[in-house]
Amino acid sequence: MPKIDDVSKREIIKRIYNEKIKKTHEKLTLCDEILYTYKELLPIQCSTSFRDALFHLLKMNETDDEKIMTEQSFVIGEHLAKAESYAIGATLQYFSKATKVLLNEKNKKDSIDYDEMCRLIHNLKSMYLKIRINDLVISTDEAFYINRDEVYNAFEKLELLLTESFGSKDSSILSKI
């Protein structure tokens, strides 16, 4: 079996850490901050999947076998994708509940842009469905590809709509969610 030298191994591990693990951590933190603001928590699966990715990174450090390094790199990507999917799902679920509550308040507040809020929620649900399909199968089909940054941009827009509509994240409307 082909062996990998220590310098190359360190570079691979460093690249995976910087390009995958740190970026996923930033995305999980963003979802966590959104949910925590509204007294919600990320699902435990986010932490366990992220922890599992770190475990496989440690396994990479313990080997010099190129095949094992490749396998571990792939598994790290899978665990991080799962962690991020759980976080996106929980955040989307919160925003879906928020939209339902706000739709019930439609006649009480004219300043709310309900059409924009509903459009964002529907787009997010569609994006989330594509993410879940990609998590289930390894697909090269463009129809199922989704740039996850689009999801986070939509989250930011929704959060802005909520705070603009009610003035504060601690509003009595938001406490109903």
HUURMO-V887997 format. One record per residue. N is the residue number from 0. SS is DSSP state (a for helix, b for strand, c for the rest). Layout:
n:N ss:SS
n:N ss:SS
//
This chain:
n:0 ss:c
n:1 ss:c
n:2 ss:b
n:3 ss:c
n:4 ss:c
n:5 ss:a
n:6 ss:a
n:7 ss:a
n:8 ss:a
n:9 ss:a
n:10 ss:a
n:11 ss:a
n:12 ss:a
n:13 ss:a
n:14 ss:a
n:15 ss:a
n:16 ss:a
n:17 ss:a
n:18 ss:a
n:19 ss:a
n:20 ss:a
n:21 ss:a
n:22 ss:a
n:23 ss:a
n:24 ss:a
n:25 ss:a
n:26 ss:a
n:27 ss:a
n:28 ss:a
n:29 ss:a
n:30 ss:a
n:31 ss:a
n:32 ss:a
n:33 ss:a
n:34 ss:a
n:35 ss:a
n:36 ss:a
n:37 ss:c
n:38 ss:c
n:39 ss:c
n:40 ss:c
n:41 ss:c
n:42 ss:c
n:43 ss:a
n:44 ss:a
n:45 ss:a
n:46 ss:a
n:47 ss:a
n:48 ss:a
n:49 ss:a
n:50 ss:a
n:51 ss:a
n:52 ss:a
n:53 ss:a
n:54 ss:a
n:55 ss:a
n:56 ss:a
n:57 ss:a
n:58 ss:a
n:59 ss:a
n:60 ss:a
n:61 ss:c
n:62 ss:c
n:63 ss:c
n:64 ss:b
n:65 ss:a
n:66 ss:a
n:67 ss:a
n:68 ss:a
n:69 ss:a
n:70 ss:a
n:71 ss:a
n:72 ss:a
n:73 ss:a
n:74 ss:a
n:75 ss:a
n:76 ss:a
n:77 ss:a
n:78 ss:a
n:79 ss:a
n:80 ss:a
n:81 ss:a
n:82 ss:a
n:83 ss:a
n:84 ss:a
n:85 ss:a
n:86 ss:a
n:87 ss:a
n:88 ss:a
n:89 ss:a
n:90 ss:a
n:91 ss:a
n:92 ss:a
n:93 ss:a
n:94 ss:a
n:95 ss:a
n:96 ss:a
n:97 ss:a
n:98 ss:a
n:99 ss:a
n:100 ss:a
n:101 ss:a
n:102 ss:a
n:103 ss:a
n:104 ss:c
n:105 ss:c
n:106 ss:c
n:107 ss:c
n:108 ss:c
n:109 ss:c
n:110 ss:c
n:111 ss:c
n:112 ss:c
n:113 ss:a
n:114 ss:a
n:115 ss:a
n:116 ss:a
n:117 ss:a
n:118 ss:a
n:119 ss:a
n:120 ss:a
n:121 ss:a
n:122 ss:a
n:123 ss:a
n:124 ss:a
n:125 ss:a
n:126 ss:a
n:127 ss:a
n:128 ss:a
n:129 ss:a
n:130 ss:a
n:131 ss:a
n:132 ss:a
n:133 ss:a
n:134 ss:a
n:135 ss:a
n:136 ss:c
n:137 ss:c
n:138 ss:c
n:139 ss:c
n:140 ss:c
n:141 ss:a
n:142 ss:a
n:143 ss:a
n:144 ss:c
n:145 ss:c
n:146 ss:c
n:147 ss:a
n:148 ss:a
n:149 ss:a
n:150 ss:a
n:151 ss:a
n:152 ss:a
n:153 ss:a
n:154 ss:a
n:155 ss:a
n:156 ss:a
n:157 ss:a
n:158 ss:a
n:159 ss:a
n:160 ss:a
n:161 ss:a
n:162 ss:a
n:163 ss:a
n:164 ss:a
n:165 ss:a
n:166 ss:c
n:167 ss:c
n:168 ss:c
n:169 ss:c
n:170 ss:c
n:171 ss:c
n:172 ss:c
n:173 ss:a
n:174 ss:a
n:175 ss:a
n:176 ss:c
//
